[in-house]
Amino acid sequence: MIVRIAGEDQYELADNLRDQLNELDNAVVASCDADDEAAFKQQFEALLELITSEGRVLADDELVESDVIVPPRDTSLEEAKREFSGDGLIPD
């Protein structure tokens, strides 16, 4: 799975991380639905940390379409509510 963090890099993540990514994505959606900024920040940071710590950064000359584009790190709760809704960003 190829994940881009907007404004940053693209990361290749192993398929066995899909469930963990989906759980964090769902937690971000739940925090947005609950209008809980503290939970949003915590869950969104955990999602970004998983991507950056477990993913392999793709070189700039590796042209690969992203499966998922995650909003930038400085995304506010209000902005996230538009992105993280329903089933979230990570496809099942």
C-alpha positions as CSV (number, residue, x, y, z in Angstrom):
1,M,0.0,0.0,0.0
2,I,1.3,3.5,-0.9
3,V,0.4,6.3,1.4
4,R,1.2,10.0,0.9
5,I,1.3,12.4,3.7
6,A,0.2,15.7,2.1
7,G,3.1,18.1,1.9
8,E,5.6,15.4,2.8
9,D,6.6,12.1,1.4
10,Q,5.1,8.9,0.0
11,Y,5.6,5.7,2.0
12,E,5.3,2.1,1.0
13,L,3.7,0.1,3.8
14,A,3.4,-3.7,4.1
15,D,-0.1,-5.1,3.5
16,N,-0.1,-6.7,6.9
17,L,-0.3,-3.1,8.4
18,R,-3.7,-2.5,6.7
19,D,-5.7,-3.5,9.7
20,Q,-3.7,-1.4,12.1
21,L,-3.9,1.6,9.8
22,N,-7.7,1.0,9.4
23,E,-8.1,0.9,13.2
24,L,-6.2,4.2,13.7
25,D,-8.2,5.7,10.8
26,N,-11.5,4.6,12.4
27,A,-10.3,6.1,15.7
28,V,-9.6,9.5,14.0
29,V,-13.1,9.3,12.4
30,A,-14.6,8.7,15.8
31,S,-12.8,11.6,17.4
32,C,-13.9,13.9,14.6
33,D,-17.5,12.6,15.0
34,A,-17.3,13.3,18.8
35,D,-15.8,16.7,18.2
36,D,-13.0,15.7,20.6
37,E,-9.9,17.7,19.7
38,A,-7.6,16.1,22.2
39,A,-8.5,12.6,21.0
40,F,-8.2,13.7,17.4
41,K,-4.7,15.0,17.9
42,Q,-3.6,11.9,19.7
43,Q,-5.1,9.5,17.1
44,F,-4.0,11.5,14.1
45,E,-0.4,11.6,15.4
46,A,-0.5,7.9,16.1
47,L,-1.6,7.3,12.4
48,L,1.2,9.5,11.1
49,E,3.7,7.8,13.4
50,L,2.7,4.4,12.1
51,I,3.1,5.5,8.5
52,T,6.5,7.2,9.0
53,S,8.0,4.6,11.3
54,E,6.8,1.4,9.5
55,G,6.8,2.7,5.9
56,R,9.6,2.9,3.5
57,V,10.0,6.4,2.1
58,L,9.8,6.3,-1.7
59,A,12.5,8.2,-3.6
60,D,11.5,11.3,-5.4
61,D,12.1,9.6,-8.8
62,E,9.9,6.7,-7.9
63,L,6.6,7.6,-9.6
64,V,3.9,5.6,-8.0
65,E,0.2,6.4,-7.5
66,S,-0.8,6.8,-3.9
67,D,-3.6,4.4,-2.6
68,V,-4.3,6.9,0.3
69,I,-3.5,10.6,0.8
70,V,-3.4,11.6,4.4
71,P,-3.9,15.3,5.3
72,P,-0.9,17.3,6.4
73,R,0.4,17.2,10.0
74,D,-1.0,20.7,10.8
75,T,-4.6,19.7,9.9
76,S,-7.1,21.1,12.4
77,L,-10.1,19.2,13.8
78,E,-12.4,21.2,11.7
79,E,-10.4,20.4,8.5
80,A,-10.2,16.8,9.5
81,K,-14.0,16.5,9.8
82,R,-14.2,17.0,6.0
83,E,-11.6,14.3,5.3
84,F,-12.2,11.7,8.0
85,S,-15.9,10.8,7.7
86,G,-17.9,7.7,7.1
87,D,-15.4,4.8,6.5
88,G,-12.4,7.1,6.7
89,L,-9.4,7.3,4.4
90,I,-8.1,3.8,4.5
91,P,-10.1,1.4,2.2
92,D,-11.2,-1.9,3.7
